[in-house]
Amino acid sequence: MATPFAEPKTDAEAQRLKAFLEKGARVSLETLETFELTEPVIARLREPGTLKFDVTGERLQGLAGDDPSKRVTVTLDVGAVLNPQDFFVRVFIGNPEASEDIDPEDPSSRGGFSFFCEVEAQEPGMLCPIKGNPLRIVSEVSSALRELREPGESLIVSLVLVPLIDTQEAAVQVDRAEISVLQSTVELAE
């Protein structure tokens, strides 16, 4: 979201920004289009999970354009995790060759996530995702779309498990995933 104000360099600019902030604004977030997958996908050690969406990177780029008020997000609903303390997950956009060996600076690499939970935990907030109560992970991927190797192909998101310790078994099940094009609107108060 862009505002009509850069960082203030003078007292007059600081006062103008202060007046704007005191007046406030109405902000809204609208979903322009969503592409959903409802078939579960499982990622295991040495077996990336691949989510193939029925939309091309080119189409998503066209929907979002260079408009700073528009963003493209990937949402993953994780429904099950096996041995969560033993690995972390790297996320790749548009790279069918995704693996744990790819440099994190590679344009297809979109960061990652891990789990801070225990399968048998008794404390609230420490339980791993369970059926009917998935863990939702949202990642903003707009910039990755501009660097796709094959923008005309169906967009794929790959989940690669990277072991933290010597383990034989680890897995993540994504029950549902979506790619959405969102637009934020800021209306200045009168």
Rosetta blueprint (number, residue, H / E / L):
1 M L
2 A L
3 T L
4 P L
5 F L
6 A L
7 E L
8 P L
9 K L
10 T L
11 D H
12 A H
13 E H
14 A H
15 Q H
16 R H
17 L H
18 K H
19 A H
20 F H
21 L H
22 E H
23 K H
24 G L
25 A E
26 R E
27 V E
28 S E
29 L E
30 E E
31 T E
32 L E
33 E E
34 T E
35 F E
36 E E
37 L E
38 T L
39 E L
40 P L
41 V E
42 I E
43 A E
44 R E
45 L E
46 R L
47 E E
48 P L
49 G E
50 T E
51 L E
52 K E
53 F E
54 D E
55 V E
56 T E
57 G H
58 E H
59 R H
60 L H
61 Q H
62 G H
63 L H
64 A H
65 G L
66 D L
67 D L
68 P L
69 S L
70 K E
71 R E
72 V E
73 T E
74 V E
75 T E
76 L E
77 D E
78 V E
79 G E
80 A E
81 V E
82 L E
83 N L
84 P H
85 Q H
86 D H
87 F E
88 F E
89 V E
90 R E
91 V E
92 F E
93 I E
94 G L
95 N L
96 P L
97 E L
98 A L
99 S L
100 E L
101 D L
102 I L
103 D L
104 P L
105 E L
106 D L
107 P L
108 S L
109 S E
110 R E
111 G E
112 G E
113 F E
114 S E
115 F L
116 F L
117 C L
118 E E
119 V L
120 E L
121 A L
122 Q L
123 E L
124 P L
125 G L
126 M L
127 L E
128 C L
129 P L
130 I E
131 K L
132 G L
133 N E
134 P L
135 L E
136 R E
137 I E
138 V E
139 S E
140 E E
141 V L
142 S H
143 S H
144 A H
145 L H
146 R L
147 E L
148 L L
149 R L
150 E L
151 P L
152 G L
153 E L
154 S E
155 L E
156 I E
157 V E
158 S E
159 L E
160 V E
161 L E
162 V E
163 P E
164 L L
165 I L
166 D L
167 T L
168 Q L
169 E L
170 A L
171 A E
172 V E
173 Q E
174 V E
175 D E
176 R E
177 A E
178 E E
179 I E
180 S E
181 V E
182 L E
183 Q E
184 S E
185 T E
186 V E
187 E E
188 L E
189 A L
190 E L
